[in-house]
Amino acid sequence: MYLGEPVEIKVKDLSKGFRLREGQVQALNGITLTTPTNRILTLLGPSGCGKTTLLRCIAGLEVPDSGEIQIGETTVFSSASKVFVPPNKRGISMVFQSYAIWPHMTVFDNVAYPLQVQKRPKEEIKQRVQKTLALVQLEGFEHRSATKLSGGQQQRVALARALIAEPKVVLFDEPLSNLDAKLREQTRRELRNFLSELGISAVYVTHDRIEALTISDVVAVMKDGQIVEIGKPKELYFSARNKFVVDFIGGANFLEAKVVGYLNGLVQVRSPIGTIICEESAAPEPGRCVTVYIRPEAFEIIDSPSERKYNVFRGVVERVLFAGEWYESDIRVGNSVLSVRLLPSVSVAEGEEIILHAAPARCRIVMGPKERR
């Protein structure tokens, strides 16, 4: 199946506000972003952060107050040049949260609709619908009523309808949020495979961090109408530079600390649980106040402090909850309580004294205000 030549989207200094009863709300505040070609970029953030507004501005469903949007070589919006290209002229397709599947139509007619609007020949429509349905694994469903489909199948129909128009970019507005947990997990794997095989440029909106990490090539985390940090999923999970991003993209233990020196190229900090050795590429100067974060799964239980060179902490188990794939545990170390995720094969009991270890590579730093010793 041929798709339109994948392109990148360039957003420059984009702003958008809404006038509500309670006053002016700034949904986007000077957003600048370039999406990768042939890759999936996800806009991730809490409700009200501006991610859907940004997607709708790219689609042409909202008119920004200022800034510029370029899709490929075409400027589709510019406040300075007074350019606004309507949605149907932008070469994009969109998959909505509700799928927007027409219940009175068959699967064939739902998917064929964009080509019927373009008045393409009937034989061409038939061939392209068949190819597109095969792509999303819905062969044989052509004459099935849309109301007889499962949630996952409806999502595939919506994807097929978006792809059949041979778009330059496909936009997704939380397309899996209406599915139950099991189906959502299955569908996101399928969706990732479809988009990767097609090599299509896609912009995907979600508030679900697991969805963002599994589907994306690049994730842009948004807050209060701005992009806080952008990077590959692994980069953001293991070495984000912003505390909000660290916390939003996955649970973490945050410890306020002060840099006291360096040891074999590693950063040495003093914290409430003792000295922590951190692996950091950007070395803060001694005396700098920082925040150290350690993911719950970064800890391991060891039998003796001599087993590890750095980052060994004695603690007491305060709480253990079974969560299926792991135990959620609260471990008191000094006056601090650490959240620790343990494998079910590890046996601990409340009140038990244990020894924790965290590798320096799993102890990361976000900067605080500068302070002299």
Phi, psi and omega in degrees: 000133180270134171243158176303150181305121181299144184225168173260155177250131178245122177247128184233118172050048186273131178229145179208127177237157177234137177266112180251173181301323182275000177130187181283132176243126180267104183281321177233137186229079176071047181286130171233127188201142171236123180277147178285146177283140178061026182225166179256116174258128178250133171266113185243137177172170181288168177302136178085007182277346178108002186294317179290324176299317178298316179298317181291329175292320177297320181287340183091011179274346171231146177258115180296161176281324181201165179110198184210144175230130179234128176248112188064232180266001185257127173279116183260345173208135174207118178290326181292320182263002181055050179253132171214110178269127182296158185307318185286355178252007186265352180071029180240159171234158184224137174249119186270165179301322182271000184072330181056040175280131181278116187292336183274358182252156172284171176301316180303310184292325176299314183287324184284344190308313180301325179284327177295323177296325178281357179059044176286156179300145184301320181293321177297316179301314181300313182296318183288325176296316180299316180295319183289320177295324176296322181299321182261016174061046177236028176299141179087357181259006188308319187258010178284139176291141181299332181286347181265008183263152173285170179300319179293322178291322177297323178297322179290324176298316179298321178294317179299317180295326178289324185279332188294336180279004179054059184283159172284325182218143172248130179254136181238123179252090179046057189288346184252003188292340180270000182267153175288168190301315183294315180292325179297318180297316180294316185291324180293327175295315179298316182297317178300316180296315180303308186291324179294317180295323180285336184065036186266152174277130183220145172241126191235131180250132175203158171253001184266114185294323180295318177301314181297317183292323185277328186270330196271154163268325179222141179238130173249115181270128184246149175205131175052044175077013180227157173272117184278317181201148181223141180178179175291153183308313181295321179299314182291323183289317187265338186212040176297151183257355185242133185297320178300318180295315178305312185290321184286325187274353177169148182301149180206154170268121178256131181229121176287134188212173177227136179289128180246348179162197183227148183219110180053040178083001179256154181273132180251125181233154175257128185224172179298339179260005179117192180286133177239134176259123185242144174265115184221134177282325178263100187278114176285152183285152177304141183093349181285133174279131182223170171244124176265136174236140180228122179294147181304325182278357181283343183274148170229153175267130178240164183273330185216143178301334182288350181289336183229150185278319185235163168056056176249126186228133175269136181211175179236133180287121179260330184205142176223123178237130178281126183236028178088271182284347183201172170258131171271118186235144170253122182241122178274122175239108187063234179263006181252148176247121182261139171273122185232132180256119184243146177292150180301337179288345179271123183258114175226157181230150178300134183093351182282142174272132182224168176241123181257150173223143174226126181295145179306326180294340180261002177252110188243165187236136162244141189284146169249190180293152179291141179209137179272153177292000000 
